[in-house]
Structure formats: structure tokens, C-alpha cells
Amino acid sequence: MARLPAEHSFTAGLLMLTASTGIIDAASYLALDRVFTGNMTGNVLFIGFALVGVAGIPLLNNVIALLGFVVGSIVSGRIIGRGHRKGLPATSAATLAVAAVIIVALGLALVFVGDLPEWALLVVTFVLASTMGAQVSAVKPIGNSDVTTIVVTNTVANLARDSRLGGGRGQAWLPRLLAVVAMGLGAAIGAGLIQLFGGGAALLAAAAVFAAGTGILVATNRR
């Protein structure tokens, strides 16, 4: 059986990570702190809303999530370094593996501990956002600007702009469309799992999808 070209296999792995982000953001927003730990655009907006006193939007929680994401990106960026050939360097693979373990640990904590006090929720938010920030730095060397794994705003814009209706040639429409679908599907899966089993189960499912995506990226890079 013919194998997919490396570019397509990398895209498949990134789509899995994108789906896991949808699940994780569902868990962090619906089951934890009413914040996003992957989509920082939403948190920046929430911070703005909270600063003018909009009811029901926590300022501290969103600031903690944004700070965690930045810290994770900085630390991961220093670990991974610069100047790699296009692909997934060993430092990126190790970073993703550690992130998967952290997500599993947080999921198990929610399953066995149950409701957490506010300070513990802030810690979970910070750590989870840090893993999402680390993920972004880890996949950067792959060089795929259409599947960023954490946000699809730019992807939707590129999909529309480069479509034939937008005057383009419809280039890269499939991976862009699949990235949007993956994020939405992940969010739906996460929300469904939370309703049925709770936030811990959603995080464990996210970890499984995250690990599968990481495995695809590592296997592709070895080729």
C-alpha cells in the first residue's frame, strides 16, 4: 500500500493536534475556569470585557491563562531552538510527549479529585495553557501556516480569500477546511464528554488524540 507523502502525513498529525485543542478548550471553558487555554484571542477579548466590569467574566482567570500560554511558548521556544530543517526536531517531539503526559495527569486529577478549589483551578489553567503554548512552538519547524493547531481564524480567512469566489485558485482548500472541521469537531466531542462524564474524561480524550497526532508527526519525520 502506497504511503502518504510526508507533507500530507504532517498535515494529518497537525489536524489531530488541532482536534485535541478543540477538546481541551471545551474542557477549560465548560468544566474549569470559563477561559480558553488554547485560543488566546478569546481570552484577550474576555480580559477587555472584564476590565470594564462585564458581569460573569473573570479577569484573573483569563490573565492566568494568557500568562501560562506565553510562558509555555517562551520555555518551549528556548528548548527547541532555531534554525532546524523543515520537519519535527527531536526537541519538538520531546516537548509534545511531555505535554501529552501533563494533559493525562491533569485529566486523572480531575477524574479522581473531582471539584477543585479556586486556587487549584488557577493552577490547572496555567499549566494547561502552558502546554498549549509549548505545542505551538513545538510544531513551528514543520512550517505549515494553514494548520496552526490552536486557532482557525487565519485559516478561515485564507480559505475564503484564496477560493475561486475570492479571486484565487482554490489552493490548499482541503487542509484548511479540515483544520476548521477538526477544531469544531474536537469542541463538540469535548462538550459531549463533559456532559456525560465530566471534564476529566474530556482531558483524557484530548490527551489520546494529542498523543496520536504526536505519533504521526514523529513517524513522518523519521521517514
C-alpha positions in Angstrom: 0.0 0.0 0.0 1.4 3.4 -1.0 2.2 5.7 1.9 1.0 9.3 2.0 3.6 11.9 1.0 5.4 13.4 4.1 3.7 16.7 3.6 0.2 15.1 3.8 1.2 13.0 6.8 2.5 16.0 8.7 -0.8 17.7 7.9 -2.7 14.7 9.3 -0.7 14.9 12.5 -1.3 18.6 12.8 -5.1 18.1 12.3 -5.1 15.6 15.2 -3.4 18.2 17.4 -6.0 20.8 16.2 -8.8 18.5 17.2 -7.2 17.9 20.6 -7.1 21.7 21.1 -10.9 21.8 20.5 -11.4 19.2 23.2 -9.1 21.0 25.6 -10.7 24.4 25.1 -14.1 22.8 25.7 -12.8 21.3 28.9 -11.1 24.5 30.1 -14.1 26.7 29.3 -17.0 24.5 30.2 -15.6 22.4 33.1 -12.8 24.5 34.6 -12.5 28.3 34.7 -14.6 29.7 31.8 -11.4 30.5 30.0 -9.7 29.2 26.9 -6.3 27.6 27.3 -5.5 27.3 23.5 -7.4 30.1 21.8 -5.8 33.3 23.2 -7.8 35.6 21.0 -10.9 34.7 23.1 -9.0 35.4 26.4 -7.7 38.8 25.2 -11.3 39.8 24.4 -12.5 38.4 27.8 -9.9 40.5 29.6 -11.1 43.6 27.8 -14.7 42.8 28.8 -13.7 42.1 32.4 -11.7 45.3 32.7 -14.9 47.4 32.1 -16.9 45.3 34.6 -19.0 43.0 32.4 -20.7 40.5 34.8 -19.7 36.8 34.8 -16.3 37.2 33.1 -13.4 36.6 35.4 -10.4 38.8 34.9 -7.8 36.9 36.9 -8.6 33.5 35.3 -8.1 34.9 31.8 -4.9 36.7 32.7 -3.5 33.5 34.2 -4.4 31.6 31.0 -2.7 34.2 28.8 0.3 34.3 31.1 0.6 30.5 31.1 0.4 30.3 27.3 3.1 32.9 26.9 5.4 31.2 29.5 4.9 27.8 27.7 5.7 29.3 24.3 8.9 31.0 25.7 10.2 28.0 27.5 9.4 25.7 24.6 11.0 28.1 22.1 14.2 28.2 24.1 14.3 24.4 24.4 13.6 23.8 20.7 15.8 26.5 19.4 16.0 27.9 15.9 17.5 27.0 12.5 16.1 23.5 12.2 15.5 21.9 8.9 11.8 21.6 7.9 10.3 18.8 10.0 10.0 17.8 13.6 13.2 18.1 15.5 13.9 15.7 18.5 13.4 18.6 20.9 9.9 19.2 19.5 9.0 15.6 19.7 10.1 15.5 23.4 8.2 18.7 24.1 5.0 17.2 22.6 5.5 14.0 24.6 5.9 15.8 27.9 2.8 17.9 27.0 0.7 14.7 26.4 1.8 13.4 29.8 0.8 16.6 31.5 -2.6 16.6 29.9 -3.1 13.0 31.1 -2.0 13.9 34.6 -4.5 16.8 34.7 -7.3 14.6 33.4 -6.6 12.0 36.0 -6.6 14.6 38.7 -10.0 15.9 37.7 -11.4 12.4 37.5 -10.2 11.3 40.9 -10.3 14.5 42.9 -13.5 16.0 41.4 -14.3 19.6 42.2 -11.2 21.7 42.8 -10.9 24.9 44.9 -10.4 28.1 43.0 -6.7 28.3 43.6 -6.3 24.7 42.2 -8.3 25.7 39.2 -6.0 28.6 38.5 -3.0 26.2 38.7 -4.6 23.8 36.3 -5.5 26.7 33.9 -1.9 27.9 34.0 -0.4 24.5 33.4 -2.8 23.6 30.6 -2.3 26.9 28.9 1.5 26.4 29.2 1.2 23.0 27.4 -0.8 24.7 24.6 1.8 27.4 24.2 4.5 24.8 24.2 2.7 22.9 21.5 2.7 25.9 19.2 6.5 26.3 19.4 7.0 22.6 19.0 5.2 22.3 15.7 6.6 25.6 14.3 9.5 23.9 12.5 7.1 21.9 10.3 6.3 25.2 8.6 2.6 24.6 7.9 0.9 28.0 8.2 -2.6 26.6 7.3 -2.9 24.2 10.2 -1.7 26.1 13.3 -3.3 23.6 15.8 -4.6 26.3 18.2 -6.7 28.8 16.1 -8.5 28.8 12.8 -9.2 32.5 12.2 -6.4 32.9 9.8 -7.2 29.6 8.2 -10.8 30.6 7.5 -9.5 33.9 6.1 -7.1 32.2 3.8 -9.7 29.6 2.7 -12.1 32.4 1.7 -9.6 34.7 0.2 -7.9 32.1 -2.0 -11.2 30.5 -3.1 -12.4 30.9 -6.6 -15.2 33.1 -5.3 -12.5 35.3 -3.8 -10.5 35.5 -7.0 -8.0 32.8 -6.1 -7.3 29.3 -7.5 -8.6 27.4 -4.5 -5.2 26.3 -3.4 -4.8 24.3 -0.2 -8.5 24.4 0.3 -8.8 20.8 1.7 -6.3 21.1 4.6 -7.7 24.5 5.5 -11.2 23.2 5.5 -10.2 20.1 7.5 -8.5 22.3 10.1 -11.7 24.2 10.7 -13.7 21.0 10.9 -11.1 19.4 13.3 -11.3 22.3 15.7 -15.1 22.3 15.7 -15.4 18.5 15.9 -12.9 18.5 18.8 -15.0 21.1 20.6 -18.2 19.1 20.1 -16.5 15.9 21.3 -15.2 17.7 24.4 -18.6 19.2 25.2 -20.3 15.9 24.8 -17.8 14.1 27.0 -18.2 16.8 29.7 -21.9 16.5 29.7 -21.7 12.7 30.0 -18.6 12.1 32.1 -17.1 15.4 33.2 -14.0 17.5 32.4 -11.5 14.8 33.4 -12.8 12.4 30.8 -12.6 15.2 28.2 -9.0 15.9 29.0 -8.1 12.2 28.9 -9.7 12.0 25.4 -7.8 15.1 24.4 -4.6 13.5 25.6 -5.3 10.4 23.5 -5.9 12.5 20.3 -2.9 14.7 21.2 -0.6 11.6 21.6 -1.9 10.1 18.3 -1.1 13.3 16.4 2.3 13.4 18.0 2.9 9.8 17.0 2.0 10.6 13.4 4.4 13.6 13.3 7.3 11.6 14.8 6.7 8.7 12.4 6.6 11.0 9.4 9.7 12.8 10.5 11.6 9.5 10.7 10.8 8.9 7.1 
